[in-house]
Amino acid sequence: MKKKRNRNSAQGVWIFGDYRNYFQDRVTLQLISKGRDLAQTLETEVAVLVLGEGIHQYAMEYVAHGADVIIAVNDSRLKEYQVETYTTVVAEIVESYQPEILLGGATSFGRELFPRLAKRLNTGLSADCVALEIDPDSGLLIQTTPAFGGEMLADVVTPNHRPQMATVHPGIFKERPHDSSILGRILYPEIDIRPDERIQLVRSRPHRTGKTNLEGADIVVAGGRGMGPKEEFDMLYELAELLGGEVGATRPAIRAGWADEERLLGQTGKTVKPKLLLSLGTSGALQYTAGIQGAETIIAVNRDPNAPIFKMADLALEGDARSIIAALLEELRKRL
Ligand SMILES: Cc1cc2nc3c(=O)[nH]c(=O)nc-3n(C[C@H](O)[C@H](O)[C@H](O)COP(=O)(O)OP(=O)(O)OC[C@H]3O[C@@H](n4cnc5c(N)ncnc54)[C@H](O)[C@@H]3O)c2cc1C
């Protein structure tokens, strides 16, 4: 993909590559898939713009899901997302390459970044689109988005400004399967990164709403005292998110403050009936197992071979639950 200076010759369907959590990962892959359809109609290429540090693995993943080109800005100053710095970097690259279309997920991240980008690039933005098509006559991107409080769907076009920008909810488009035989190109544009010094990131941590759907979950990842301390227990939230499940906990884990009270499983907590329950670092006290005995399959990890939980488990793994979960997470992250 060549750098373009002339707006009339804008080219390429670009996706903003967001890999920060499960849903953002998926929506990027879904947009690559849709981007391929759009690019085919426009006879152009699909590119993914990815910023951060250690992003090679994501670049490879995007290629395996259908991206022709990856525009990668690998820099430690972009390791943590900061909207001002990201806006400046993305805007500079977009101005330099002039893509025809720029798409991103309608996630909390996309909702923050994309309006700023649209303003900076002096173009339009359709937020929360539910469909994207190319108009066969004009070649413009038709951005279908809910209007009037969701009462109607509006078809929006951006005839005079570039890129044509839209955000899309996760789950609207279907991602293509991973195919590691697909080849793509990775470009590393040179860019002068100037972090906004008015803002210092002190600490970041995932926001958890506390709302759970434990009773309806197909997968429950339950942790007990043996999954502590809190920093180790926190792995379970990521695991549950990657598996599309919910976190449950025993009484000692709740008492230690590793999980909210509403995640308590057992006699005085919730009763769950998932297809799969992982019971990690739990002894298997009756008051706890009363809440999980309806699970179709139970996999238990305990370092004590005589732990009572093994009597009811379909699969019993003897070992350190924390290192087993850390290894599992590492593997899952690679596959997604
Ligand atoms: C009236 C009453 C009601 C109760 N209601 C509930 C309830 O609703 N829900 C509930 O959960 N509890 C309830 N309890 C408490 C319950 O009796 C148990 O004390 C509790 O379930 C034990 O939780 P646990 O398995 O996390 O901890 P523990 O019993 O201390 O077990 C920890 C387990 O982790 C293992 N372990 C330690 N480190 C590791 C490691 N690194 N890797 C792998 N394994 C490791 C240990 O071998 C051990 O088996 C109730 C108690 C009473 C008296």
The ligand as a Gaussian input file, in Angstrom:
#p B3LYP/6-31G(d) Opt

LIG

0 1
 C      -23.157000     -22.622000      57.830000
 C      -22.068000     -22.551000      56.793000
 C      -22.358000     -22.205000      55.502000
 C      -21.355000     -22.116000      54.546000
 N      -21.668000     -21.777000      53.265000
 C      -20.702000     -21.759000      52.323000
 C      -21.014000     -21.479000      50.973000
 O      -22.154000     -21.182000      50.611000
 N      -19.994000     -21.513000      50.062000
 C      -18.709000     -21.811000      50.429000
 O      -17.835000     -21.816000      49.536000
 N      -18.398000     -22.078000      51.685000
 C      -19.352000     -22.074000      52.655000
 N      -19.010000     -22.353000      53.924000
 C      -17.582000     -22.585000      54.228000
 C      -17.177000     -24.026000      53.867000
 O      -17.468000     -24.857000      54.958000
 C      -15.675000     -24.136000      53.539000
 O      -14.931000     -23.600000      54.612000
 C      -15.273000     -23.415000      52.279000
 O      -16.097000     -23.834000      51.217000
 C      -13.817000     -23.764000      51.936000
 O      -13.390000     -22.973000      50.887000
 P      -12.064000     -23.336000      50.063000
 O      -12.250000     -24.657000      49.457000
 O      -11.781000     -22.179000      49.196000
 O      -10.951000     -23.314000      51.187000
 P      -10.182000     -24.510000      51.915000
 O      -11.134000     -25.456000      52.510000
 O       -9.190000     -23.890000      52.805000
 O       -9.451000     -25.256000      50.733000
 C       -8.403000     -24.731000      49.993000
 C       -7.916000     -25.849000      49.096000
 O       -6.983000     -25.330000      48.192000
 C       -5.925000     -26.261000      48.046000
 N       -4.773000     -25.487000      47.642000
 C       -4.036000     -24.618000      48.369000
 N       -3.115000     -24.027000      47.605000
 C       -3.251000     -24.555000      46.372000
 C       -2.606000     -24.332000      45.123000
 N       -1.607000     -23.452000      45.006000
 N       -3.043000     -25.023000      44.055000
 C       -4.035000     -25.927000      44.145000
 N       -4.681000     -26.160000      45.296000
 C       -4.309000     -25.484000      46.381000
 C       -5.770000     -26.923000      49.369000
 O       -5.192000     -28.210000      49.218000
 C       -7.225000     -27.003000      49.814000
 O       -7.815000     -28.219000      49.429000
 C      -20.014000     -22.427000      54.910000
 C      -19.727000     -22.813000      56.216000
 C      -20.731000     -22.868000      57.156000
 C      -20.381000     -23.266000      58.547000

